Amino acid sequence: MTAPVTTVLLVFGRGVATAGGEWVLTPAGAARVDAAIGYVSAHRDAFDAAAAPLVVFSGGWAEAAEGAPRPPEGCREGDLMVARARAAGLDRHAALRTECRSRSTLENLLHTVEDGLLAGHEFGPGHPLGLVSHAWHLPRIRFLARKVLRLRGAALLDVPATGGEPASRRERALHVASRLWFLGVADPAGLLRRERAAVAALRRRPAG
């Protein structure tokens, strides 16, 4: 069976850094943008024929657990991702939108919904939502997408990025921990409370 083609992508950030006094995407973050560019290029005819092709870039700054300072306006993950996409000409084939407040995967999804960035689109097996990230990150995204977007299975399409960094050793542990943290919770406020409590607990743990 031929895999369906989506014309709506949600791209997840992977951090920002400074180089030569400028804010830049991490190599892994750049790889995720490039995966979106590659997907659109491979399915250009479908995007050009679609009624409302869309790519959403979601990311504010470093993961919530790291407590990183907020980058200046225009230098957050979503800003830098969409700039890279525009430089590659992606805006000729899809509308590009950004969400620049989030600090975690959960917030990526919550703020994307809160900001109405996917409004007007219905997703299902024939028209899935494309999730763009590294393969080791996608299982946790799918779990959280069930909570936040009420989408699962064939209503979601994995678009894996490659390169930028090796597979995250802690990601499997985070995936398992997320299932425990969010057990029995589905409303946005409750999910955020659980995540913030878990992050606070992680910060209190002694190193070593």
Secondary structure as UniProt FT lines:
FT   STRAND          8..12
FT   STRAND          16..19
FT   TURN            20..21
FT   STRAND          22..25
FT   HELIX           27..42
FT   HELIX           44..49
FT   STRAND          54..58
FT   HELIX           64..66
FT   TURN            73..74
FT   HELIX           77..87
FT   TURN            88..89
FT   HELIX           90..92
FT   STRAND          95..99
FT   HELIX           105..114
FT   TURN            115..120
FT   TURN            125..126
FT   STRAND          129..134
FT   TURN            135..137
FT   HELIX           138..148
FT   HELIX           153..155
FT   STRAND          156..161
FT   TURN            169..170
FT   HELIX           171..181
FT   TURN            182..184
FT   HELIX           188..204
//
